[in-house]
Amino acid sequence: MKMRPIRVLAIFSLIFSLSLSLKVDDDLELDLELIKHQPCLFREGTTKWKRKLEFEGGNDRRGPKLRPVPGQPACYSIGGQVTVYEEFTGDFSIYLELRNSANKKQVPESCMGQREDGCGGFGSCLYCNACETITSTKHVKAQLLLDDKPIECGAGLKPGNYENIQLLFCVPNIEEILTSQGLNRETFKALITSEDGQSLRSLGMFATIYVFDTDVRKTMQTQQKVEAIYRKSKRSFFRDEPLPPEVYWSLPFNQMIKESQNFVACHKIYGNVKIRATS
C-alpha cells in the first residue's frame, strides 16, 4: 500500500524563524536554532534579478539575530543594517520558499491553504500586498517593518543604509498545523520519535525569502490552474502528493523563481529544529 507523503517537515520549516524554544505539549519542546542567514548571491551585470533591497547577513555568533515580536504571538523579525539600492515602493509581495534540504533541485514544501487569488496559506507561499498581510490572514504572514510599524502601502524607501527596517514572519499555531496535516498529537509524537523510542529527531531547515515590487499574483493564479489540470490528469492516492521536479519547475511562478527573475530582494535562512522531551 502506498503511504501518504506526510509533510511533517513542513511543520518544522514553517517555524524556521525562531531562535528559542516553542512548547508543543506538556512533555515536548521544539528548540529552533539559527545557523546563519545571508543575502542571495548577486553579481552586477550577470544576475537576472534586480537588487533593490538587501538585508545584512549573520549567524549564531555575530550579526543580526532572529527575535520575537512583542505583542504578536508566534511572530519573529530579522533586522540589522538594510541597504536600499534603488527606491523601493510599499506595494510589494513576499514569497517564502521552504525546504528541508539545501538541494535546489528538490521540490520545496507545498503551500497549504492557498486562496483562489494565489495568495496566503502556509508553506512555500506568496503573500500579496505584504504591507497588509499581517492583518488580513490567520496563517503564516510576511511583512516589512519600518520603525517597528508596517511600511504603508504606496510609501517608498529612498536609497541608503537603514537600521530601522525589519523583515517580519508569523507562524501558525500547532493546532492549525496538525489540522492541516490530518495528524493528532500522539501520531505527531510517534513520527518524530526515533526507532529506539528514547531520542527525538533533529531536522535541518532552509528558507529563501523573495521580495517583489510588482504584482505577481496573476502568475501564481495561472500556476494554480495549470497544476489543477495536471493533477486531474494523473491518478494519485493523495491530493497533496508532491509534484515531480520536472513538472514543479515548469509551472509559471516556480519557473520564474528557478530562473531568478522579477524579484528585487532575496535572503536565505538556515537553521536546525531539535525536538526534546521536557520530562
Backbone torsions as a table, in degrees:
resi	resn	phi	psi	omega
1	MET	NA	134.3	-179.4
2	LYS	-76.0	127.8	-178.0
3	MET	-82.6	147.0	176.9
4	ARG	-66.0	135.2	-179.1
5	PRO	-76.7	80.5	-178.6
6	ILE	-57.4	125.3	-176.6
7	ARG	-92.2	50.8	-179.3
8	VAL	-62.0	-34.2	-179.8
9	LEU	-62.0	-28.7	176.7
10	ALA	-63.2	-33.2	179.0
11	ILE	-58.1	-43.3	-177.7
12	PHE	-80.0	-35.2	179.0
13	SER	-62.7	-33.8	-178.1
14	LEU	-65.4	-20.6	-176.9
15	ILE	-113.7	30.0	-177.1
16	PHE	-64.5	-23.8	-171.7
17	SER	-81.6	0.3	178.1
18	LEU	-82.2	152.3	172.2
19	SER	-132.0	29.8	-179.7
20	LEU	-148.2	-175.8	-176.2
21	SER	-84.9	142.9	174.3
22	LEU	-122.1	119.4	-177.7
23	LYS	-79.0	123.5	179.5
24	VAL	-94.0	-39.3	-178.1
25	ASP	-151.4	177.9	-179.0
26	ASP	-61.6	-25.9	-176.9
27	ASP	-122.2	21.6	-175.9
28	LEU	-145.9	130.8	176.5
29	GLU	-131.6	149.1	173.1
30	LEU	-105.8	118.8	174.5
31	ASP	-97.6	116.4	-175.8
32	LEU	-107.5	120.1	-173.1
33	GLU	-119.1	128.2	175.0
34	LEU	-76.7	130.1	172.3
35	ILE	-93.3	-56.5	175.3
36	LYS	-164.9	162.9	171.4
37	HIS	-142.5	147.2	-173.4
38	GLN	-158.7	154.4	174.7
39	PRO	-65.7	151.2	174.2
40	CYS	-67.7	151.8	-178.8
41	LEU	-60.6	131.6	177.8
42	PHE	-135.7	126.5	175.4
43	ARG	-123.4	117.9	-178.8
44	GLU	-58.0	127.8	176.7
45	GLY	92.2	-20.3	-179.3
46	THR	-117.8	-29.2	179.3
47	THR	-75.4	136.2	-174.0
48	LYS	-76.2	-35.7	-178.9
49	TRP	-80.2	157.8	-175.5
50	LYS	-102.5	115.5	-176.8
51	ARG	-80.7	116.6	174.7
52	LYS	-114.8	-23.9	-173.2
53	LEU	-141.3	135.1	-179.9
54	GLU	-142.9	129.2	177.4
55	PHE	-91.7	146.7	177.0
56	GLU	-67.1	142.9	177.2
57	GLY	-84.6	168.6	178.6
58	GLY	-171.4	178.3	176.3
59	ASN	-147.4	-164.3	-176.3
60	ASP	-72.3	-9.4	-178.3
61	ARG	-111.0	-30.6	-175.6
62	ARG	-143.7	165.9	178.2
63	GLY	79.9	178.6	-178.0
64	PRO	-64.1	141.1	179.9
65	LYS	-103.0	170.8	174.8
66	LEU	-92.1	127.7	-171.9
67	ARG	-129.6	147.4	174.3
68	PRO	-67.8	147.5	179.4
69	VAL	-95.3	118.5	-179.1
70	PRO	-57.5	134.0	176.4
71	GLY	80.9	-2.5	178.8
72	GLN	-127.4	93.0	-177.4
73	PRO	-55.7	138.1	177.7
74	ALA	63.6	25.4	175.8
75	CYS	-117.7	140.4	-173.8
76	TYR	-141.0	153.2	-175.6
77	SER	-134.4	159.3	173.8
78	ILE	-129.6	133.5	-176.2
79	GLY	-125.4	-120.4	-175.7
80	GLY	83.3	-163.4	179.2
81	GLN	-81.2	131.5	178.9
82	VAL	-118.9	128.6	179.2
83	THR	-103.6	125.6	174.6
84	VAL	-104.0	113.7	-176.1
85	TYR	-86.7	-34.1	177.4
86	GLU	-137.0	156.4	-178.9
87	GLU	-53.2	131.7	-174.7
88	PHE	-120.1	122.8	-177.5
89	THR	-88.7	160.3	-175.7
90	GLY	-79.2	-11.9	178.2
91	ASP	-84.7	91.8	-173.5
92	PHE	-140.8	164.6	177.2
93	SER	-126.1	153.3	179.4
94	ILE	-125.9	130.6	175.9
95	TYR	-112.5	126.8	176.9
96	LEU	-104.9	118.7	176.5
97	GLU	-104.4	119.5	-174.4
98	LEU	-118.4	136.1	-179.6
99	ARG	-151.8	165.8	178.9
100	ASN	-106.8	13.7	-179.8
101	SER	-146.7	149.8	176.9
102	ALA	-78.3	-7.3	-179.0
103	ASN	-68.7	110.8	-177.4
104	LYS	-68.6	-16.5	178.4
105	LYS	-77.6	-19.7	179.9
106	GLN	-71.7	141.1	177.9
107	VAL	-70.0	127.7	179.2
108	PRO	-66.2	173.6	176.0
109	GLU	-62.4	149.9	-180.0
110	SER	-72.8	161.3	172.3
111	CYS	-93.7	117.0	-179.7
112	MET	-98.3	135.8	176.8
113	GLY	75.9	24.1	178.8
114	GLN	-67.0	137.5	-179.7
115	ARG	-78.5	169.6	-179.5
116	GLU	-65.5	-23.6	179.6
117	ASP	-81.8	3.9	177.7
118	GLY	87.6	1.7	-174.4
119	CYS	-113.5	163.3	173.0
120	GLY	80.5	-175.2	-178.1
121	GLY	98.2	-168.4	173.4
122	PHE	-142.7	146.9	-169.8
123	GLY	120.9	-141.7	174.9
124	SER	-86.9	93.2	-169.3
125	CYS	-132.1	159.7	175.8
126	LEU	-100.7	131.5	177.3
127	TYR	-113.2	103.1	-175.4
128	CYS	-80.4	154.2	-178.1
129	ASN	44.9	58.8	-173.5
130	ALA	-60.4	-17.5	175.8
131	CYS	-70.8	-11.5	179.4
132	GLU	-118.2	-6.3	-168.3
133	THR	-57.8	-43.3	-171.7
134	ILE	-58.4	-33.4	-177.7
135	THR	-97.6	-1.0	-172.3
136	SER	-108.9	-4.6	-179.0
137	THR	-149.7	153.3	-177.2
138	LYS	-89.0	-18.2	-171.4
139	HIS	-91.0	-156.7	-178.3
140	VAL	-57.2	137.7	-178.6
141	LYS	-128.5	160.9	176.9
142	ALA	-144.4	140.3	-172.9
143	GLN	-160.9	152.2	171.9
144	LEU	-102.1	135.4	-180.0
145	LEU	-114.1	145.3	172.9
146	LEU	-127.1	119.5	-174.7
147	ASP	55.0	42.6	176.9
148	ASP	67.2	13.3	177.8
149	LYS	-125.6	148.5	179.9
150	PRO	-58.2	136.6	173.1
151	ILE	-65.0	125.5	-175.0
152	GLU	-67.6	142.7	176.5
153	CYS	-59.6	131.1	-179.8
154	GLY	91.1	-16.4	178.2
155	ALA	-75.5	161.1	-177.9
156	GLY	-127.9	156.3	173.8
157	LEU	-111.4	127.1	178.7
158	LYS	-79.7	155.0	177.0
159	PRO	-57.2	142.9	-180.0
160	GLY	150.5	-177.9	177.5
161	ASN	-102.4	133.0	-177.4
162	TYR	-123.8	145.9	172.2
163	GLU	-122.1	13.3	-178.4
164	ASN	-122.5	20.6	176.4
165	ILE	-109.1	137.3	178.4
166	GLN	-132.8	149.1	171.8
167	LEU	-101.4	120.9	-173.4
168	LEU	-111.5	141.8	176.5
169	PHE	-129.4	143.5	169.5
170	CYS	-122.2	148.3	-177.5
171	VAL	-122.5	155.2	178.7
172	PRO	-73.2	159.7	176.0
173	ASN	-78.7	168.2	-174.0
174	ILE	-62.9	-32.7	180.0
175	GLU	-65.4	-41.8	178.4
176	GLU	-63.1	-40.2	-179.3
177	ILE	-66.0	-47.5	-178.8
178	LEU	-62.7	-39.2	179.0
179	THR	-63.0	-43.7	-178.1
180	SER	-65.9	-30.2	-178.7
181	GLN	-91.9	-5.0	-179.0
182	GLY	68.8	35.0	-177.1
183	LEU	-117.6	147.7	167.6
184	ASN	-100.7	173.6	-174.9
185	ARG	-63.2	-38.9	-178.4
186	GLU	-66.7	-41.2	177.5
187	THR	-63.9	-41.5	178.8
188	PHE	-58.9	-46.3	179.7
189	LYS	-63.0	-39.5	179.7
190	ALA	-63.9	-36.8	-178.4
191	LEU	-69.2	-30.6	-175.3
192	ILE	-99.0	0.2	178.0
193	THR	-92.5	137.6	-178.6
194	SER	-69.2	169.9	-175.4
195	GLU	-61.9	-29.3	-180.0
196	ASP	-78.6	-5.2	177.3
197	GLY	74.3	3.6	-176.0
198	GLN	-106.0	-53.7	-175.8
199	SER	-90.7	161.3	178.4
200	LEU	-114.2	159.3	-168.6
201	ARG	-82.5	155.1	173.0
202	SER	-121.4	133.9	-174.2
203	LEU	-129.6	143.3	175.4
204	GLY	-84.7	153.1	179.6
205	MET	-134.7	137.3	-179.5
206	PHE	-135.2	126.6	-178.8
207	ALA	-134.9	142.9	172.8
208	THR	-125.0	130.6	-178.7
209	ILE	-107.8	123.0	178.9
210	TYR	-112.9	133.5	178.6
211	VAL	-114.3	130.5	178.6
212	PHE	-114.6	140.0	173.8
213	ASP	-108.2	15.4	173.9
214	THR	-125.7	161.1	-178.5
215	ASP	-78.2	111.6	-178.5
216	VAL	-111.4	9.9	-176.3
217	ARG	-66.3	-31.4	179.6
218	LYS	-63.9	-36.1	177.0
219	THR	-64.3	-41.0	178.3
220	MET	-68.1	-38.0	177.9
221	GLN	-63.2	-42.3	176.7
222	THR	-61.3	-41.2	178.8
223	GLN	-62.0	-41.5	177.6
224	GLN	-57.3	-44.2	-178.0
225	LYS	-66.7	-44.2	-179.9
226	VAL	-63.8	-42.6	-179.7
227	GLU	-65.2	-39.8	179.3
228	ALA	-62.3	-41.4	178.8
229	ILE	-64.4	-42.8	179.8
230	TYR	-62.2	-46.4	-177.2
231	ARG	-64.7	-34.5	177.6
232	LYS	-67.7	-28.5	-177.0
233	SER	-82.9	-11.7	-177.5
234	LYS	-116.9	138.3	175.4
235	ARG	-78.1	130.2	-179.5
236	SER	-145.3	142.9	178.0
237	PHE	-70.1	-30.6	-171.7
238	PHE	-133.0	139.2	-176.7
239	ARG	-62.6	-35.0	-174.6
240	ASP	-100.8	20.4	178.2
241	GLU	-62.1	133.7	-178.1
242	PRO	-58.1	144.4	177.4
243	LEU	-75.6	151.4	173.0
244	PRO	-60.0	143.9	-177.6
245	PRO	-52.0	-42.0	-177.2
246	GLU	-66.0	-30.0	177.0
247	VAL	-78.3	-46.7	-178.2
248	TYR	-55.0	-48.5	-174.5
249	TRP	-78.9	-7.2	176.3
250	SER	-90.2	-11.1	179.3
251	LEU	-69.9	147.6	-168.6
252	PRO	-53.1	-51.9	-177.6
253	PHE	-70.6	-43.4	-179.7
254	ASN	-62.9	-35.3	178.5
255	GLN	-66.1	-36.3	177.4
256	MET	-62.7	-39.8	177.6
257	ILE	-68.2	-44.8	-179.2
258	LYS	-59.3	-38.2	-177.8
259	GLU	-90.8	5.6	176.8
260	SER	54.4	58.3	-177.5
261	GLN	-121.7	145.6	166.7
262	ASN	79.1	-19.9	179.1
263	PHE	-83.6	161.4	-173.9
264	VAL	-121.2	-2.9	174.4
265	ALA	-152.4	148.4	-177.1
266	CYS	-153.0	129.9	-177.7
267	HIS	-141.5	139.0	-178.4
268	LYS	-111.2	142.2	178.2
269	ILE	-129.1	131.6	178.2
270	TYR	-123.1	136.6	179.8
271	GLY	-158.6	178.5	177.5
272	ASN	-127.5	142.8	169.7
273	VAL	-109.8	122.5	175.4
274	LYS	-111.9	124.5	-178.1
275	ILE	-102.7	127.8	-176.2
276	ARG	-137.9	153.5	176.0
277	ALA	-83.6	142.8	-179.2
278	THR	-99.8	-3.2	179.1
279	SER	-145.1	NA	NA
